[in-house]
Amino acid sequence: MNKFALLICLVFLAFTALCQNTFEITISDTSYQKLSQVMESNDSYVIVSTRGNINSNNHHTHLLRIDLGGMILNSKLMKPDAYFYALYKLIEFGDGYLGFGYQKDSINANPFITIAEMNSDFLIVNEKHYETNYTGISYVEVLKSIDNIVIFYSGITDSYQHQLCAYKISNDLDTICSKRYSSSGTKLTFDILSSDNNDLTKVFVRGFAQYTNTPSQILMMDSSLNISAIKGIPEGIGLYIDAKPLDDYRYILTGKKTVWNSSPQDDQMAIALMDAMDSLLSFEMLGAPDTLDYPGVFGNMDFKDSDNIFYAGTKNFSQNGIFANSEAWFVLNKLNSSLELQWQKFYGGNANYQLIDMISTQDGGCLVAGNRYDYQTSINETDIYIVKVNEDGLIVGTGEELPNISVQDAIVYPNPGNESFTIQSGPQINGALFELFDMNGNLVLTTTLDERVETISATSLSTGTYPYRITFNNKIVGSGKWVKK
C-alpha cells in the first residue's frame, strides 16, 4: 500500500461449491477516480484507473492487483512526479505487462504516446515514446499476435475532434510501420479482431460514415495497416463496440443502439451475431424504452464458452456525466450462442453508476467494474466499484436480507415517481408476483411480471411511500419502497 491511503470496503466474500470466488468492493479516496480496464492475470485481477483532482489536468494511472477473493495485493501510482501520466490499456508481456497511453510534461505540452514495459510489480523497466501534435489521446485499442503488436488510438485535435492513428511494433518494441488516417471528422476506435493468418484485421470504428451511411464502421486492414475496405456496421450500432470470435465462422458484436424518432430518447444495449463476411445473422436489444441503457464504455462483452456469453452495461446511463444526480445500476446479461437471454441481474441503484469494463473469469463467473458517484454528497469525487459474481450472477452468501442486497432480479424506477413506475426484470423470474402495499400493510396494487419491462399506472395512489415485494416460486426475490411524489 502506498502513501495514498485507500478505504477498502469489502462487502461480501464467499466461495461457491464450484470454487467460484464472489465479492463486491468499493475503492474510495478523496480524489477523482476513473476506471479504464480490468484483467485477469497470474491468479489475480489487475485494475487500471486514473486518479487526480477533478479541476486539474495532472491525472496519473493507478494500478491495483487484487486476489481472487477481492483483497488488495499491490497498489502503485505510476510516475507521480510527472505532470500527467495515463495508461489506458494493459496486456501481459513476458513476466510482466505492457501499458499503452500517453504522458504530458505540462498543461500546454503536446502528449507523448507512451508504451511502458513493466515487471509483475508494476515497476517500469522500459519506455517507448512517439511525439504527437495533439492535445490528448482518447480511445486506445491493442491487438497482440505471436509476431507483433498493433495499436490504434484516437488523438484529440485542437478542434476537439479525434483523428485515427495506428502503429505496428515488434515484440522487441521496434516500430514496423505506422499510419495516420484522414483527419476530417471525429474518428474513434473501439475494438480490433484479427484473422487466423494475421494478414487481415477488422477494426471497429466510428467516423467513416461518408463511406457507409451507418453510424459506425468496420475497417478492413492489411498487414501494412492500409485500409482495404470499409463496411457499415448494421442495425445502427454506433458506440462502445465490442467484438469477439464465436468460432471460425462467426463472431459476436455488441454496442449502443439509438432508436431514432423515439420520445424520450431510447438508447439500448444491442448484441448481434455476425458471420465471417460481416453479414448479420441475428440481432437483439436489451434495455427498456424509457431509459438510456449503455454498454460498458471500454469493454462490455466476454465469454469463455459460447453458451455463457456475458454482456454488461449501465442501466439509466446519464448523459450529464458521472456527477449527475440520478440513480443507475450495473446491468449484467447472460446469453447463449443463439442470443437467447438466460438471465438479467442489476447491481447498485443507490448512486450514479457507470460500467466501464468487464471480463469473464477463468472460474466461469464474471467481473464487472466502473465508477460510482454518491449524489447525496456535494463532493465531486468518484469511487471505483467492482463486483465479482458466479456463473449465475450472484454474490454468494448474501442470505435473505433483501433490503440490503446488491444483486437484484428486478428493479423499480423512477423512484421517486409520479403518475407511473416501471418494473424491469430478468427472464429468470418470468411470471413473478409484484405486490405494492401502503404504510399500513394494505395491498393496493398487484401484477404478474409476464414481460421484462412493465409500466404500472399509479394515478389512483396518493403521495407517499409504498413498500413492495416480488415473489417467485414462493420465495421473495425482491423488495423495497417506492415513493410517489
C-alpha angles and dihedrals in degrees: 000000000000129000091276096089118219126208103214116195109194104191106175133003127176146140124235125218086260091054093253109156115217130187146147121217137175118204110204138176136144095273135085108263128193122185119223109172147353125204139171113236137161096350091310142079123251118210119200118196142145124232137187144106114320090223096053137064099222100098123157135204115257116200123197131184115200127182124241090270095054100259118137114247101171137009124190131176105204119232096333091181092062118091094236128359121169128168111186102178133037130190129182111260122179108311092337141024146281116223123201126201138085144275136207132206095210142353093272098039123108112249125253114224102235133206110187122194110207136181123232090276092057093252112147113239099169139009134197122197136196120194119230140183093220131109093227147334125252122176120025122187126181133194119190122196131173093270106031150358124243119203125191120185139169116231118208113230129207088264090056092250122129126238122201119232134168141195132192114202134179125242085260087060092248116145113250098177141330138201138196113200132208111313098210116109131359113304122190129179120212110171145350131219126187130208120238094262094042090232094114129038131193114216117191110214147153124226106060096090093131088072099046112017089229128112094243136022147203114233113205107213129194123216091274092054093253117145108244097175141358120215130184120241107234132235094031095284100167118161143027093025122187126182135184134169115254094189138325092296107035142040137193118240125191135179148125118299122197113210103218124221092021124135119233097029111271117204115170141183108256129196126188137186110220132187124229090266090056096252119144115253100172139349138198137179122212119196141057131281094235101056140044110257111189129184118235109292100231101015132005112154133054141144143175095204130023097246094054105058114165117204119181138182148134123293111213095011111196118226087200089071136248093309093062118125095241137110118242140169141212105243121201124191128190118203137173127233090275089058091248110154111240098180142341124210134186128210125190125004094163096087141012106289128185119189111218108169143359142180137195108237133226092248092061096260134101138244120209125184142173146123129314127197121188101216091189087077127064094222117112097220129118133208130216109242120197129181124186113192136178126246090283094053093252135136096218119225099034091122124195099313092118100171089065099035118120099202113076131184090196137019132203120214157216092032113207092033139167129203096008145357134211130229116203116188139170123251089248089079098037108156095026119153118244116200127184122197137188120236090268091060095254116145108241103167138015135177140165116241100230094148130051090237121038124176113205125199114232099178092115093056123090122227114283146082122307123191115214139188135194119212127193125176089351092304127110106240099170142014141163143120129286119203123209113205 
